[in-house]
Amino acid sequence: MVLRPSPRPPAGVAPTVLKIVIAGGFGAGKTTAVGAVSEITPLSTEEYLTEASADVDSLAGIEAKQTTTVAFDFGRLSLPDAGVPLELFLFGTPGQDRFVDLWYDLSRGAVGAVVLVDTRRLESCFTPVSFFEDVGLPFVVAVNQFDGAHRYHPEQVRTALELPTTVPVVTCDARDTNHVASVLLTLVGHAVNNASTSRLGHAPTTTLQDA
Protein backbone atom coordinates (compact mmCIF):
# COMPACT_ATOMS: atom_id res chain seq x y z
CA MET A 1 0.00 0.00 0.00
CA VAL A 2 1.31 3.44 -0.95
CA LEU A 3 0.50 6.15 1.55
CA ARG A 4 -1.41 9.06 0.09
CA PRO A 5 -1.19 12.26 2.14
CA SER A 6 -4.28 13.96 3.47
CA PRO A 7 -4.77 17.69 2.83
CA ARG A 8 -1.90 19.61 4.40
CA PRO A 9 -2.82 21.14 7.79
CA PRO A 10 -2.38 24.85 8.46
CA ALA A 11 1.22 26.01 8.73
CA GLY A 12 2.59 26.19 12.25
CA VAL A 13 0.36 23.47 13.70
CA ALA A 14 2.42 21.51 16.24
CA PRO A 15 2.44 17.75 15.68
CA THR A 16 0.72 15.37 18.05
CA VAL A 17 3.41 13.21 19.64
CA LEU A 18 2.45 9.57 20.16
CA LYS A 19 4.40 6.72 21.71
CA ILE A 20 3.94 3.35 20.01
CA VAL A 21 5.26 -0.05 21.07
CA ILE A 22 6.42 -2.56 18.44
CA ALA A 23 6.14 -6.01 19.99
CA GLY A 24 6.05 -9.64 18.93
CA GLY A 25 7.79 -12.94 19.42
CA PHE A 26 11.51 -13.64 19.14
CA GLY A 27 12.57 -13.06 15.53
CA ALA A 28 9.24 -11.62 14.36
CA GLY A 29 10.85 -8.58 12.70
CA LYS A 30 10.54 -5.81 15.30
CA THR A 31 14.02 -4.33 14.81
CA THR A 32 13.59 -4.53 11.05
CA ALA A 33 10.25 -2.71 11.20
CA VAL A 34 11.60 0.13 13.34
CA GLY A 35 14.61 0.51 11.05
CA ALA A 36 12.49 0.46 7.90
CA VAL A 37 10.33 3.41 8.90
CA SER A 38 12.51 5.53 11.20
CA GLU A 39 13.61 8.91 9.83
CA ILE A 40 16.56 8.91 12.23
CA THR A 41 19.27 6.32 12.67
CA PRO A 42 17.50 3.89 15.03
CA LEU A 43 18.84 3.28 18.49
CA SER A 44 19.39 -0.46 18.66
CA THR A 45 20.47 -2.78 21.46
CA GLU A 46 21.15 -5.81 19.28
CA GLU A 47 23.63 -8.34 20.63
CA TYR A 48 24.95 -11.52 19.05
CA LEU A 49 23.33 -14.76 20.09
CA THR A 50 25.65 -17.10 21.95
CA GLU A 51 25.67 -20.76 22.84
CA ALA A 52 24.61 -19.78 26.37
CA SER A 53 21.13 -18.85 25.08
CA ALA A 54 20.69 -21.90 22.87
CA ASP A 55 18.52 -23.73 25.42
CA VAL A 56 16.08 -20.81 25.89
CA ASP A 57 16.05 -19.04 22.50
CA SER A 58 14.90 -21.56 19.94
CA LEU A 59 15.99 -20.78 16.38
CA ALA A 60 13.64 -23.32 14.80
CA GLY A 61 12.40 -21.70 11.61
CA ILE A 62 14.76 -18.72 11.92
CA GLU A 63 18.11 -20.47 11.79
CA ALA A 64 19.80 -17.53 10.03
CA LYS A 65 19.12 -15.15 12.95
CA GLN A 66 22.36 -14.07 14.61
CA THR A 67 21.38 -11.21 16.91
CA THR A 68 18.63 -10.33 19.37
CA THR A 69 17.35 -7.17 21.08
CA VAL A 70 18.32 -7.11 24.76
CA ALA A 71 16.68 -3.82 25.85
CA PHE A 72 14.74 -1.93 23.18
CA ASP A 73 14.91 -0.33 19.74
CA PHE A 74 13.96 3.30 19.24
CA GLY A 75 12.97 5.16 16.09
CA ARG A 76 10.99 8.22 15.10
CA LEU A 77 8.58 8.89 12.25
CA SER A 78 7.07 12.29 11.40
CA LEU A 79 3.87 12.46 9.36
CA PRO A 80 3.36 16.19 8.75
CA ASP A 81 0.90 15.64 5.91
CA ALA A 82 -1.57 13.58 7.90
CA GLY A 83 -4.96 15.13 8.70
CA VAL A 84 -3.46 15.90 12.11
CA PRO A 85 0.36 16.21 12.00
CA LEU A 86 1.87 13.29 13.87
CA GLU A 87 5.25 12.51 15.36
CA LEU A 88 5.52 8.86 16.29
CA PHE A 89 8.06 7.60 18.82
CA LEU A 90 8.61 3.90 18.20
CA PHE A 91 9.83 1.52 20.89
CA GLY A 92 10.64 -2.04 19.85
CA THR A 93 10.56 -4.61 22.65
CA PRO A 94 12.76 -7.66 23.14
CA GLY A 95 10.75 -10.69 22.06
CA GLN A 96 11.56 -13.27 24.71
CA ASP A 97 9.05 -13.87 27.50
CA ARG A 98 11.75 -13.41 30.15
CA PHE A 99 11.80 -9.68 29.32
CA VAL A 100 8.13 -9.17 30.19
CA ASP A 101 8.99 -6.79 33.06
CA LEU A 102 10.62 -4.49 30.50
CA TRP A 103 7.46 -4.63 28.37
CA TYR A 104 5.59 -2.91 31.22
CA ASP A 105 8.14 -0.10 31.31
CA LEU A 106 8.16 0.38 27.54
CA SER A 107 4.34 0.41 27.40
CA ARG A 108 3.84 3.19 29.93
CA GLY A 109 2.43 6.25 28.20
CA ALA A 110 1.98 4.45 24.87
CA VAL A 111 -1.12 5.07 22.76
CA GLY A 112 -1.04 1.47 21.54
CA ALA A 113 1.04 -1.39 20.22
CA VAL A 114 1.74 -3.34 17.05
CA VAL A 115 2.17 -7.09 17.56
CA LEU A 116 4.23 -8.51 14.70
CA VAL A 117 3.44 -12.13 13.90
CA ASP A 118 5.60 -14.73 12.19
CA THR A 119 3.23 -17.49 11.04
CA ARG A 120 6.13 -19.96 10.98
CA ARG A 121 6.34 -19.53 14.77
CA LEU A 122 2.81 -18.49 15.66
CA GLU A 123 3.10 -19.73 19.23
CA SER A 124 5.71 -17.06 19.97
CA CYS A 125 3.16 -14.24 19.70
CA PHE A 126 0.60 -15.59 22.18
CA THR A 127 2.41 -14.01 25.14
CA PRO A 128 2.58 -10.45 23.69
CA VAL A 129 -1.06 -10.67 22.58
CA SER A 130 -2.10 -11.75 26.08
CA PHE A 131 0.09 -9.05 27.62
CA PHE A 132 -1.61 -6.18 25.80
CA GLU A 133 -5.04 -7.67 26.41
CA ASP A 134 -4.27 -7.87 30.14
CA VAL A 135 -2.95 -4.29 30.47
CA GLY A 136 -5.77 -2.89 28.34
CA LEU A 137 -3.53 -1.25 25.72
CA PRO A 138 -5.06 -1.05 22.21
CA PHE A 139 -3.11 -3.13 19.70
CA VAL A 140 -3.18 -4.35 16.13
CA VAL A 141 -1.74 -7.58 14.80
CA ALA A 142 0.51 -7.30 11.74
CA VAL A 143 1.38 -10.56 9.99
CA ASN A 144 4.97 -10.19 8.74
CA GLN A 145 5.11 -11.97 5.40
CA PHE A 146 8.53 -13.61 5.43
CA ASP A 147 9.99 -14.87 2.17
CA GLY A 148 9.07 -18.51 1.67
CA ALA A 149 6.46 -18.55 4.45
CA HIS A 150 2.93 -19.76 3.71
CA ARG A 151 0.49 -16.91 3.14
CA TYR A 152 -2.51 -17.06 5.47
CA HIS A 153 -5.56 -14.86 5.22
CA PRO A 154 -5.73 -12.37 8.12
CA GLU A 155 -8.99 -13.95 9.31
CA GLN A 156 -7.23 -17.31 9.58
CA VAL A 157 -4.64 -15.68 11.83
CA ARG A 158 -7.40 -14.02 13.85
CA THR A 159 -9.04 -17.41 14.41
CA ALA A 160 -5.75 -19.07 15.38
CA LEU A 161 -5.03 -16.33 17.93
CA GLU A 162 -8.65 -16.19 19.15
CA LEU A 163 -8.78 -12.44 18.62
CA PRO A 164 -12.04 -10.48 18.80
CA THR A 165 -13.26 -8.75 15.66
CA THR A 166 -12.43 -5.40 17.26
CA VAL A 167 -8.68 -6.06 16.93
CA PRO A 168 -7.41 -5.18 13.42
CA VAL A 169 -5.35 -7.90 11.72
CA VAL A 170 -3.32 -6.82 8.70
CA THR A 171 -0.42 -8.12 6.61
CA CYS A 172 2.86 -6.35 5.96
CA ASP A 173 6.47 -6.68 4.94
CA ALA A 174 8.50 -5.34 7.87
CA ARG A 175 11.26 -4.32 5.43
CA ASP A 176 8.96 -1.99 3.50
CA THR A 177 8.63 1.61 4.70
CA ASN A 178 5.14 2.13 3.29
CA HIS A 179 3.89 -1.17 4.72
CA VAL A 180 5.12 -0.36 8.22
CA ALA A 181 3.83 3.23 8.07
CA SER A 182 0.42 1.93 7.00
CA VAL A 183 0.34 -0.45 9.96
CA LEU A 184 1.21 2.41 12.31
CA LEU A 185 -1.60 4.55 10.92
CA THR A 186 -3.99 1.62 11.35
CA LEU A 187 -2.94 1.44 15.00
CA VAL A 188 -3.41 5.19 15.53
CA GLY A 189 -6.92 4.99 14.08
CA HIS A 190 -7.71 1.96 16.24
CA ALA A 191 -6.40 3.72 19.36
CA VAL A 192 -8.51 6.80 18.62
CA ASN A 193 -11.63 4.65 18.19
CA ASN A 194 -10.80 2.78 21.39
CA ALA A 195 -10.40 6.06 23.29
CA SER A 196 -13.78 7.22 22.01
CA THR A 197 -15.37 4.00 23.26
CA SER A 198 -13.67 4.42 26.64
CA ARG A 199 -15.12 7.89 27.03
CA LEU A 200 -18.55 6.33 26.61
CA GLY A 201 -17.95 4.28 29.73
CA HIS A 202 -16.41 1.11 28.35
CA ALA A 203 -12.83 1.61 29.49
CA PRO A 204 -10.68 -1.48 30.20
CA THR A 205 -10.71 -2.62 33.81
CA THR A 206 -6.92 -3.11 33.93
CA THR A 207 -4.40 -0.31 33.44
CA LEU A 208 -0.62 -0.13 33.25
CA GLN A 209 -0.64 1.64 36.61
CA ASP A 210 -2.40 -1.38 38.11
CA ALA A 211 0.04 -3.86 36.62
Backbone as CSV, one residue per row, in Angstrom:
resi,resn,N_x,N_y,N_z,CA_x,CA_y,CA_z,C_x,C_y,C_z
1,MET,0.847,-1.188,0.000,0.000,0.000,0.000,0.877,1.232,0.000
2,VAL,0.584,2.181,-0.886,1.307,3.439,-0.952,0.522,4.484,-0.185
3,LEU,1.187,5.148,0.749,0.504,6.153,1.551,0.202,7.379,0.714
4,ARG,-1.012,7.856,0.798,-1.411,9.063,0.088,-1.733,10.136,1.123
5,PRO,-1.010,11.256,1.093,-1.186,12.263,2.138,-2.565,12.884,2.130
6,SER,-3.051,13.205,3.327,-4.283,13.956,3.469,-3.983,15.419,3.173
7,PRO,-5.015,16.255,3.036,-4.773,17.690,2.828,-3.848,18.246,3.900
8,ARG,-2.896,19.071,3.475,-1.899,19.615,4.398,-2.565,20.498,5.454
9,PRO,-2.234,20.309,6.730,-2.816,21.139,7.793,-2.255,22.550,7.738
10,PRO,-2.878,23.474,8.451,-2.381,24.851,8.458,-0.938,24.920,8.937
11,ALA,-0.178,25.846,8.343,1.225,26.013,8.733,1.319,26.385,10.205
12,GLY,2.358,25.847,10.857,2.590,26.191,12.250,1.858,25.328,13.256
13,VAL,1.067,24.358,12.783,0.359,23.467,13.700,1.356,22.467,14.281
14,ALA,1.477,22.426,15.594,2.416,21.512,16.237,1.941,20.073,16.083
15,PRO,2.865,19.138,15.837,2.443,17.748,15.682,1.991,17.138,17.004
16,THR,1.118,16.167,16.894,0.719,15.370,18.049,1.745,14.255,18.224
17,VAL,2.367,14.203,19.378,3.413,13.214,19.640,2.779,11.983,20.281
18,LEU,3.019,10.832,19.681,2.453,9.571,20.162,3.561,8.543,20.354
19,LYS,3.477,7.828,21.448,4.397,6.721,21.709,3.736,5.419,21.282
20,ILE,4.470,4.620,20.510,3.943,3.346,20.008,4.940,2.236,20.326
21,VAL,4.434,1.117,20.774,5.261,-0.052,21.075,5.184,-1.036,19.903
22,ILE,6.336,-1.521,19.477,6.418,-2.564,18.442,6.825,-3.846,19.143
23,ALA,5.902,-4.786,19.232,6.143,-6.012,19.990,6.000,-7.239,19.080
24,GLY,6.146,-8.397,19.678,6.052,-9.641,18.926,7.021,-10.655,19.466
25,GLY,6.930,-11.858,18.955,7.795,-12.936,19.418,9.236,-12.769,18.961
26,PHE,10.088,-13.605,19.480,11.509,-13.639,19.140,11.666,-13.859,17.635
27,GLY,12.325,-12.916,16.955,12.575,-13.062,15.531,11.424,-12.671,14.629
28,ALA,10.420,-11.959,15.159,9.237,-11.621,14.358,9.461,-10.437,13.421
29,GLY,10.554,-9.683,13.603,10.849,-8.577,12.701,10.718,-7.195,13.305
30,LYS,10.758,-7.101,14.625,10.543,-5.810,15.295,11.650,-4.804,14.980
31,THR,12.902,-5.216,15.108,14.020,-4.326,14.813,14.002,-3.906,13.351
32,THR,13.674,-4.832,12.472,13.590,-4.529,11.045,12.518,-3.487,10.770
33,ALA,11.360,-3.635,11.413,10.251,-2.708,11.198,10.614,-1.301,11.658
34,VAL,11.205,-1.184,12.839,11.603,0.128,13.335,12.620,0.766,12.391
35,GLY,13.588,-0.015,11.953,14.610,0.509,11.052,14.064,0.901,9.695
36,ALA,13.044,0.195,9.229,12.493,0.457,7.903,11.789,1.798,7.830
37,VAL,11.197,2.225,8.937,10.334,3.412,8.899,10.935,4.625,9.611
38,SER,11.968,4.430,10.403,12.512,5.530,11.203,13.229,6.548,10.323
39,GLU,12.956,7.829,10.577,13.614,8.905,9.829,14.955,9.274,10.440
40,ILE,15.254,8.724,11.599,16.558,8.908,12.232,17.258,7.557,12.263
41,THR,18.559,7.578,12.482,19.266,6.319,12.674,18.744,5.670,13.940
42,PRO,18.136,4.479,13.843,17.503,3.887,15.033,18.525,3.586,16.120
43,LEU,18.077,3.760,17.354,18.843,3.276,18.491,18.546,1.791,18.625
44,SER,19.582,0.987,18.604,19.387,-0.462,18.656,20.246,-1.065,19.750
45,THR,19.711,-2.068,20.424,20.468,-2.782,21.456,20.621,-4.243,21.060
46,GLU,20.944,-4.461,19.788,21.148,-5.813,19.281,22.473,-6.373,19.792
47,GLU,22.426,-7.627,20.228,23.633,-8.344,20.626,23.648,-9.694,19.936
48,TYR,24.845,-10.223,19.707,24.952,-11.515,19.051,24.457,-12.637,19.960
49,LEU,23.749,-13.566,19.353,23.326,-14.757,20.087,24.543,-15.615,20.385
50,THR,24.534,-16.238,21.555,25.645,-17.096,21.946,25.131,-18.484,22.293
51,GLU,26.049,-19.394,22.482,25.672,-20.761,22.840,24.955,-20.796,24.187
52,ALA,25.224,-19.804,25.040,24.612,-19.784,26.367,23.094,-19.644,26.287
53,SER,22.580,-19.043,25.204,21.131,-18.846,25.081,20.462,-19.927,24.251
54,ALA,21.225,-20.893,23.797,20.689,-21.897,22.873,19.525,-22.689,23.469
55,ASP,19.566,-22.919,24.781,18.517,-23.730,25.418,17.218,-22.952,25.628
56,VAL,17.284,-21.606,25.597,16.082,-20.814,25.886,15.583,-20.026,24.678
57,ASP,16.443,-19.784,23.693,16.050,-19.038,22.497,16.078,-19.964,21.290
58,SER,14.968,-20.620,21.049,14.895,-21.560,19.938,14.997,-20.830,18.604
59,LEU,15.835,-21.345,17.717,15.992,-20.777,16.376,15.269,-21.606,15.324
60,ALA,14.393,-22.491,15.756,13.642,-23.315,14.800,12.830,-22.413,13.877
61,GLY,13.098,-22.518,12.584,12.400,-21.703,11.605,13.082,-20.389,11.292
62,ILE,14.038,-19.977,12.149,14.763,-18.721,11.923,16.260,-18.964,12.140
63,GLU,16.747,-20.041,11.547,18.114,-20.474,11.786,19.161,-19.431,11.397
64,ALA,18.826,-18.531,10.480,19.797,-17.531,10.027,19.938,-16.362,11.002
65,LYS,19.068,-16.288,12.011,19.122,-15.154,12.949,20.393,-15.232,13.781
66,GLN,21.097,-14.107,13.883,22.364,-14.070,14.607,22.366,-13.112,15.792
67,THR,21.392,-12.194,15.838,21.375,-11.205,16.911,19.987,-11.142,17.531
68,THR,19.907,-10.515,18.700,18.626,-10.331,19.370,18.639,-9.022,20.150
69,THR,17.475,-8.400,20.301,17.351,-7.173,21.080,17.369,-7.516,22.567
70,VAL,18.196,-6.803,23.335,18.315,-7.111,24.762,17.742,-6.004,25.646
71,ALA,17.338,-4.890,25.071,16.682,-3.822,25.848,15.515,-3.273,25.033
72,PHE,15.798,-2.426,24.057,14.740,-1.930,23.179,15.362,-1.285,21.949
73,ASP,14.549,-1.122,20.914,14.906,-0.334,19.743,14.115,0.968,19.816
74,PHE,14.682,2.040,19.265,13.958,3.304,19.242,14.104,3.955,17.877
75,GLY,12.970,4.415,17.337,12.974,5.161,16.088,11.920,6.248,16.139
76,ARG,11.939,7.119,15.144,10.989,8.216,15.103,10.479,8.396,13.678
77,LEU,9.188,8.659,13.556,8.578,8.891,12.248,7.675,10.109,12.331
78,SER,7.919,11.111,11.479,7.070,12.293,11.404,6.136,12.168,10.205
79,LEU,4.871,12.497,10.418,3.868,12.463,9.360,3.203,13.833,9.306
80,PRO,3.882,14.824,8.747,3.355,16.195,8.754,2.156,16.388,7.839
81,ASP,1.983,15.484,6.876,0.898,15.641,5.912,-0.354,14.858,6.287
82,ALA,-0.357,14.261,7.451,-1.571,13.579,7.904,-2.633,14.627,8.240
83,GLY,-3.886,14.193,8.366,-4.964,15.127,8.702,-4.636,15.930,9.943
84,VAL,-4.044,15.255,10.930,-3.457,15.896,12.112,-1.977,15.553,12.080
85,PRO,-1.078,16.530,12.040,0.356,16.214,11.996,0.751,15.309,13.162
86,LEU,1.494,14.264,12.853,1.868,13.294,13.874,3.383,13.154,13.947
87,GLU,3.865,12.918,15.141,5.247,12.514,15.361,5.198,11.256,16.222
88,LEU,5.627,10.150,15.632,5.515,8.857,16.291,6.863,8.447,16.868
89,PHE,6.884,8.148,18.159,8.061,7.600,18.818,7.857,6.094,18.918
90,LEU,8.758,5.343,18.324,8.605,3.900,18.198,9.574,3.171,19.126
91,PHE,9.026,2.300,19.954,9.834,1.520,20.888,9.639,0.040,20.592
92,GLY,10.696,-0.609,20.118,10.643,-2.039,19.848,11.067,-2.831,21.064
93,THR,10.272,-3.818,21.444,10.560,-4.606,22.646,11.433,-5.810,22.314
94,PRO,12.149,-6.343,23.312,12.757,-7.661,23.138,11.644,-8.698,23.089
95,GLY,11.849,-9.753,22.310,10.754,-10.685,22.063,10.580,-11.794,23.084
96,GLN,11.632,-12.125,23.817,11.556,-13.269,24.706,10.692,-12.990,25.935
97,ASP,9.962,-14.015,26.365,9.047,-13.870,27.499,9.762,-13.422,28.765
98,ARG,11.034,-13.746,28.914,11.749,-13.405,30.149,11.953,-11.898,30.311
99,PHE,11.672,-11.124,29.248,11.802,-9.676,29.320,10.467,-8.995,29.581
100,VAL,9.477,-9.732,30.045,8.130,-9.166,30.191,8.106,-7.968,31.136
101,ASP,8.958,-7.943,32.156,8.987,-6.788,33.060,9.350,-5.516,32.302
102,LEU,10.229,-5.644,31.313,10.622,-4.493,30.504,9.468,-4.053,29.608
103,TRP,8.618,-4.996,29.199,7.456,-4.631,28.370,6.560,-3.642,29.119
104,TYR,6.387,-3.838,30.424,5.586,-2.912,31.217,6.173,-1.505,31.146
105,ASP,7.492,-1.410,31.326,8.139,-0.099,31.313,7.998,0.569,29.952
106,LEU,8.224,-0.190,28.884,8.156,0.384,27.543,6.734,0.775,27.158
107,SER,5.738,0.147,27.766,4.344,0.409,27.402,3.744,1.599,28.134
108,ARG,4.396,2.058,29.179,3.835,3.188,29.930,3.783,4.432,29.052
109,GLY,2.603,5.036,28.992,2.427,6.248,28.200,2.200,6.012,26.721
110,ALA,2.177,4.744,26.291,1.981,4.447,24.871,0.508,4.556,24.492
111,VAL,0.254,4.995,23.262,-1.119,5.068,22.765,-1.609,3.700,22.317
112,GLY,-0.659,2.807,21.983,-1.040,1.472,21.535,0.188,0.689,21.106
113,ALA,-0.055,-0.505,20.591,1.042,-1.394,20.224,0.741,-2.116,18.917
114,VAL,1.803,-2.454,18.214,1.740,-3.343,17.055,2.363,-4.669,17.471
115,VAL,1.626,-5.760,17.297,2.175,-7.090,17.559,2.501,-7.726,16.220
116,LEU,3.801,-7.862,15.931,4.235,-8.512,14.701,4.154,-10.018,14.877
117,VAL,3.641,-10.682,13.842,3.439,-12.126,13.901,4.219,-12.806,12.787
118,ASP,4.936,-13.845,13.144,5.599,-14.730,12.188,4.803,-16.021,12.171
119,THR,4.100,-16.311,11.070,3.226,-17.491,11.037,4.007,-18.799,11.085
120,ARG,5.314,-18.742,10.855,6.128,-19.956,10.983,6.334,-20.324,12.447
121,ARG,6.142,-19.336,13.337,6.343,-19.526,14.768,5.206,-18.827,15.508
122,LEU,3.991,-19.190,15.150,2.812,-18.494,15.656,2.732,-18.520,17.176
123,GLU,3.203,-19.599,17.774,3.098,-19.728,19.228,3.880,-18.642,19.965
124,SER,4.873,-18.054,19.297,5.711,-17.060,19.968,4.989,-15.736,20.198
125,CYS,3.842,-15.527,19.539,3.155,-14.238,19.704,1.985,-14.319,20.673
126,PHE,1.707,-15.487,21.229,0.605,-15.589,22.182,0.862,-14.751,23.428
127,THR,2.106,-14.763,23.920,2.410,-14.008,25.137,2.246,-12.501,24.935
128,PRO,2.811,-11.891,23.867,2.584,-10.451,23.695,1.119,-10.086,23.471
129,VAL,0.369,-10.930,22.762,-1.060,-10.666,22.582,-1.757,-10.660,23.938
130,SER,-1.482,-11.671,24.753,-2.103,-11.751,26.082,-1.680,-10.579,26.956
131,PHE,-0.417,-10.159,26.821,0.091,-9.047,27.621,-0.724,-7.782,27.371
132,PHE,-0.904,-7.425,26.102,-1.613,-6.177,25.796,-3.101,-6.292,26.096
133,GLU,-3.656,-7.480,25.987,-5.042,-7.672,26.413,-5.160,-7.439,27.922
134,ASP,-4.207,-7.966,28.677,-4.268,-7.869,30.137,-4.102,-6.430,30.632
135,VAL,-3.192,-5.660,29.996,-2.950,-4.291,30.471,-3.928,-3.299,29.853
136,GLY,-4.752,-3.754,28.915,-5.769,-2.887,28.335,-5.243,-1.882,27.339
137,LEU,-4.094,-2.171,26.702,-3.534,-1.251,25.717,-4.020,-1.652,24.324
138,PRO,-4.606,-0.719,23.566,-5.062,-1.053,22.210,-3.903,-1.583,21.366
139,PHE,-4.162,-2.584,20.553,-3.115,-3.133,19.696,-3.697,-3.636,18.394
140,VAL,-2.832,-3.708,17.392,-3.181,-4.346,16.128,-2.188,-5.470,15.901
141,VAL,-2.608,-6.466,15.155,-1.741,-7.584,14.800,-1.328,-7.418,13.348
142,ALA,-0.024,-7.429,13.093,0.508,-7.300,11.742,1.260,-8.581,11.388
143,VAL,0.762,-9.305,10.409,1.384,-10.556,9.990,2.547,-10.224,9.063
144,ASN,3.769,-10.467,9.526,4.968,-10.186,8.740,5.148,-11.302,7.720
145,GLN,5.078,-10.962,6.458,5.114,-11.967,5.400,6.553,-12.261,4.995
146,PHE,7.151,-13.212,5.698,8.529,-13.606,5.430,8.627,-14.330,4.093
147,ASP,9.756,-14.154,3.428,9.993,-14.872,2.171,9.915,-16.378,2.412
148,GLY,9.161,-17.060,1.578,9.069,-18.513,1.671,8.040,-19.019,2.660
149,ALA,7.475,-18.123,3.478,6.462,-18.550,4.453,5.103,-18.673,3.776
150,HIS,4.279,-19.597,4.255,2.929,-19.760,3.709,2.115,-18.499,3.979
151,ARG,1.328,-18.093,2.998,0.493,-16.907,3.140,-0.882,-17.304,3.668
152,TYR,-1.210,-16.814,4.866,-2.511,-17.057,5.471,-3.365,-15.805,5.370
153,HIS,-4.652,-15.992,5.207,-5.563,-14.855,5.221,-5.599,-14.286,6.640
154,PRO,-5.689,-12.953,6.780,-5.734,-12.369,8.124,-6.797,-12.976,9.031
155,GLU,-7.940,-13.365,8.471,-8.989,-13.951,9.309,-8.600,-15.332,9.824
156,GLN,-7.742,-16.041,9.082,-7.235,-17.310,9.584,-6.322,-17.080,10.788
157,VAL,-5.519,-16.021,10.708,-4.642,-15.680,11.832,-5.480,-15.235,13.023
158,ARG,-6.525,-14.456,12.768,-7.405,-14.024,13.846,-7.984,-15.231,14.583
159,THR,-8.451,-16.211,13.806,-9.038,-17.410,14.407,-8.009,-18.176,15.227
160,ALA,-6.802,-18.313,14.679,-5.753,-19.067,15.376,-5.366,-18.396,16.688
161,LEU,-5.408,-17.061,16.716,-5.029,-16.326,17.928,-6.221,-16.031,18.830
162,GLU,-7.411,-16.419,18.392,-8.653,-16.194,19.145,-8.831,-14.713,19.464
163,LEU,-8.649,-13.885,18.447,-8.781,-12.444,18.618,-10.213,-12.001,18.340
164,PRO,-10.710,-11.033,19.090,-12.044,-10.485,18.797,-12.016,-9.697,17.491
165,THR,-13.174,-9.474,16.932,-13.262,-8.748,15.659,-12.858,-7.290,15.812
166,THR,-12.798,-6.799,17.032,-12.431,-5.399,17.262,-10.932,-5.146,17.106
167,VAL,-10.128,-6.213,17.084,-8.681,-6.062,16.926,-8.328,-6.158,15.449
168,PRO,-7.790,-5.105,14.835,-7.406,-5.176,13.424,-6.279,-6.189,13.199
169,VAL,-6.403,-6.970,12.136,-5.351,-7.901,11.717,-5.008,-7.568,10.275
170,VAL,-3.751,-7.224,10.027,-3.319,-6.818,8.696,-2.057,-7.598,8.323
171,THR,-1.674,-7.510,7.063,-0.421,-8.117,6.610,0.561,-7.020,6.250
172,CYS,1.840,-7.340,6.324,2.856,-6.348,5.964,4.172,-7.047,5.668
173,ASP,5.075,-6.281,5.083,6.469,-6.681,4.937,7.248,-5.716,5.816
174,ALA,7.829,-6.204,6.892,8.500,-5.337,7.868,9.704,-4.616,7.285
175,ARG,10.134,-4.993,6.077,11.264,-4.317,5.428,10.814,-3.116,4.613
176,ASP,9.504,-2.997,4.403,8.957,-1.991,3.500,8.446,-0.778,4.277
177,THR,8.988,0.392,3.970,8.631,1.611,4.702,7.137,1.896,4.637
178,ASN,6.562,1.829,3.438,5.139,2.132,3.290,4.261,1.125,4.031
179,HIS,4.661,-0.146,4.010,3.893,-1.172,4.721,3.865,-0.868,6.215
180,VAL,5.041,-0.593,6.770,5.118,-0.359,8.217,4.377,0.920,8.593
181,ALA,4.533,1.979,7.789,3.830,3.231,8.072,2.317,3.023,8.028
182,SER,1.859,2.215,7.095,0.423,1.928,6.996,-0.080,1.205,8.235
183,VAL,0.709,0.255,8.734,0.341,-0.455,9.960,0.255,0.523,11.125
184,LEU,1.207,1.436,11.220,1.206,2.411,12.314,-0.023,3.313,12.252
185,LEU,-0.412,3.727,11.056,-1.603,4.553,10.923,-2.859,3.763,11.280
186,THR,-2.864,2.472,10.941,-3.991,1.622,11.346,-4.096,1.577,12.864
187,LEU,-2.945,1.457,13.535,-2.945,1.440,14.999,-3.452,2.762,15.565
188,VAL,-2.980,3.887,15.015,-3.408,5.189,15.528,-4.925,5.321,15.407
189,GLY,-5.478,4.933,14.256,-6.922,4.995,14.084,-7.652,4.095,15.062
190,HIS,-7.103,2.900,15.288,-7.710,1.964,16.240,-7.666,2.525,17.650
191,ALA,-6.535,3.145,18.015,-6.403,3.715,19.357,-7.380,4.870,19.556
192,VAL,-7.564,5.690,18.521,-8.515,6.801,18.618,-9.928,6.267,18.818
193,ASN,-10.287,5.244,18.043,-11.627,4.647,18.193,-11.806,4.032,19.570
194,ASN,-10.737,3.400,20.075,-10.801,2.781,21.391,-10.981,3.833,22.479
195,ALA,-10.278,4.982,22.318,-10.398,6.064,23.292,-11.817,6.625,23.287
196,SER,-12.417,6.715,22.100,-13.784,7.218,22.014,-14.749,6.286,22.734
197,THR,-14.532,4.973,22.572,-15.370,3.998,23.262,-15.200,4.098,24.767
198,SER,-13.943,4.310,25.201,-13.669,4.417,26.638,-14.384,5.605,27.249
199,ARG,-14.446,6.699,26.509,-15.115,7.888,27.030,-16.612,7.667,27.189
200,LEU,-17.131,6.656,26.488,-18.550,6.332,26.613,-18.824,5.387,27.778
201,GLY,-17.758,5.086,28.533,-17.955,4.277,29.731,-17.597,2.822,29.586
202,HIS,-16.797,2.504,28.554,-16.410,1.115,28.348,-14.898,0.962,28.448
203,ALA,-14.276,1.670,29.340,-12.834,1.608,29.488,-12.409,0.250,30.034
204,PRO,-11.186,-0.231,29.656,-10.675,-1.481,30.198,-10.596,-1.440,31.715
205,THR,-10.745,-2.576,32.355,-10.713,-2.617,33.806,-9.294,-2.692,34.354
206,THR,-8.305,-3.001,33.502,-6.919,-3.107,33.926,-6.114,-2.027,33.258
207,THR,-5.233,-1.355,34.008,-4.404,-0.314,33.438,-2.941,-0.629,33.732
208,LEU,-2.045,0.068,33.025,-0.623,-0.126,33.253,-0.244,0.262,34.675
209,GLN,-0.940,1.246,35.232,-0.636,1.640,36.606,-1.017,0.548,37.599
210,ASP,-1.998,-0.289,37.216,-2.398,-1.376,38.114,-1.458,-2.565,38.011
211,ALA,-0.721,-2.649,36.882,0.045,-3.857,36.616,1.238,-3.974,37.552
